[in-house]
Structure formats: C-alpha cells, structure tokens
Amino acid sequence: MDLRFMLIALLALPLGISAAAVAARAWRGQRQANVARAWPRAPGQVLQSGVHEVMVRRRISTHTTTYRMATRYEPCVVYMYVVDGARYQAERLRMGASIASSDTRAAERTIAPYPAGRDVTVYYNPADPADATLDPRATWGTRILWLVTLLLFAIAAVVVVVFLSSPPISWS
C-alpha cells in the first residue's frame, strides 16, 4: 500500500478545506462590496468620529489553551443620513471583514477623512435603508482573507506535488 496518498489526505485535505472556508468568508465580504457599489447614495453627516478600544482573547502559547486579554483598536464613525424623509444612523465604514489593530495609528488614519460635522456620501441598501456604508469597497480584512486563501491552497498544492513526485512509500 502506497502511503503517499494517505499523507496527502492527512496534510493537503485539511489545508484545502481550511482554504475553502476562508475563501467562503472572503467571498461574502467581496460580494457585499460589489453589491454596495450599485447602492443609491444619500447625503449624510458625520456625528462622531473616534477610535474605540476593544479587548480580544489572545492565545499565549500554541501548546496550551491558555489565553490572555489583549487591547486592540477599531475606527468608529457614526453618521446620519435621510432616505425618503426617514432619518437613519449607521457606523459601517467599509464592506466585509474588519481588522482591529494593536496600533491606534491605523485606526486614526482610517477615521481621519471623517471628522465630526463633515458632510459625507452614504451608500444605502434600497431594500433596507438602515443598512449603509460610507465606502462600498471591500475592507483590508477581506483582502487579507483572500491572501490567506491563496497561501493555504498553494501549500496544499505543494504538498500534493511533492508527495506525488516522490517515490512510493510503503509499509515495511
């Protein structure tokens, strides 16, 4: 019995499944962004703009399930807009997966174009005007998910090629 196929199944298959799961999440974010580009626009105004501190669980060691809390920073922009005479308020900046940073400067750069009081263009979902965004492009989080997908698929492909091009491995 050739063990190469068992090794491929044990190594490449989980990588491929993980890549597919990450790709599904990236696809959802990308699809949201693509749809949002066609949404109608409404004039709006920034009500608040700032950086929020969030606490996230972070694994201390890879061989244990011990975690500690870590501080991360997210941009937060609250804006108001009117659609068909109804006033709405929203916070979403971009479509897709968001990333909290350990550095406040990244969040500050993100909110810099949106100081309180600034007039903005709001893209809103015509089927649900409460669903809105200031920028219909996909987030960096979505782009990173695509890169992770490519990396996982590439590693899985290398595993398959290496094992298939190697001499047969059998039980002795």
N, C-alpha and C positions, 0 to 999 in steps of 0.2 A: 504494500500500500504506500502510495506517494504522499508524504506528509506536507508537501508544499501547498497543496490545496487546503489542508486543514489550517496551516499557518496563515494563508491568505484570508480564510474565513475568520480566523481569530483576530487578525490585525486590520486588514483592509475593510472588512464589512462594518465593524463598529465606526471606523473613520468615515466611511461613506454614509452611514445612517446619521451620524452626527452632522456631517456636512449638509445633508438633505434637510435636517431640522433647522439648522442655522439659515440655510437658503430660504426656507419657508417663511421665517420671520423677516428676513431681509426683503423678500418678495412682497410681503404685506405692506411694509413701510414704503417701498418703492411704488407700489400700486396706489397707495394713499396719496403719495406726492403727485403721481401722474394724473390722477383724477382731480386733485385740488387745483392743478394748473388751469383747468377749464371752469372752475367755480366762478360765479359772478363776484364782483367786487363792490365794496361799500366803503364810504369814508368813515374813519374812526379816529379815536384819540386815545393816547396812552394815559392811563390813570395812575399807574405805579410802575416803577422800574427798579429792580434791585437784585441782589444775589442772596439766595437762600441757602442756609446750612442744612445739610441732611446727614443723618447718621446711617451708615451701612455696615452690615456684618462682613468681616474680612477674615479669611482663614489664616491662622498663624503659621501652621505647618501643614505640609502635604500628607503626612502620615497619620495625622490625628484629625479629629473632628472639632478641634478647639478653635474658637473664633474670638475676635475682639471687635469692638466697635471702632469705626474709622469715620472721620469727618470728610464730607465731600460737599462741593458747592455747585449749585444749579442756577442758571439765569431764570429770572421770573419777571415777566412783563404782563401786566394786567391792562387790557384795553377795552374800550366801549365802542359800539357801532350800532347803527339803526338800519333795520331792514323792514320795509313795508310799514313804517310807523312804530314798530316794536323795538325797544331798546334791549341790546344784548351785551353781555360781558364775557370775555374769554381770556385765556392765558397761553394758549399754544403758540409757539413761535414758528416751528417747522414740523413737517410730517415725518413720522417714523420713530425709530428708537432713539431715545435721548441718552446723553452721557453726562454723568456727574463727574466733576474734576476735583482732584485734590489741591488744585491751584485756583485761587479766586480770580486770577488774571484772565483765565479763559472765559469764565462766566461774565466778567466785566467787559471783555471785548465783545461778547455776544449781545449784551444789553446796551452798549454804547450808542447805537443808532436809534434807540428808543427811550429817550429821556421823558419823564412825566410831562404831560402837556403837549407833546408832539402830535401833529396830525399824521395819521398813517392810512394806508390802504389795507383793508381787511378782505381776505378771501373767505367766503362763507358757503357752506353746503346748501344748495337751494332746497333740498328735501328736508333739511333740519338746520335752519339758520343759526341755531345755538352752537353748531359745530363750525369752528372757524380757525384760521391761521393767519399770521402776518406774512409768512414766507412759504409758498407752496412747494419749495424744493425739499428733497429728502435730507435728513439730518446726517451729520458725520457718523452717528451711531449706525445708521443704515449702511453707509458706505463701508464702515469697518466690518459689519456683518458680512457683506459681500466679499471682502478680502479674506476673512476667516473661512468662508465657504470655499473660496479658491484654494487656500492653503491646505485645508483638510482634504479636498478632492485630489490635489497634487500629491500629498503624502500617500494617500490611498493608492493612487496610480503608480507611484514609485515602488511601493510595497509589492503590488501585483507584478510589475515588470521585473523587479529584482528576483522574486521567487520563481517566476515562470522562466526566466533566462538562466537560472541556476540548475545544476544537475539534480536529478531526482533525489529526494531524501526518503529513506525507508527505515522501518523499524529493524533493529538488528537483533 
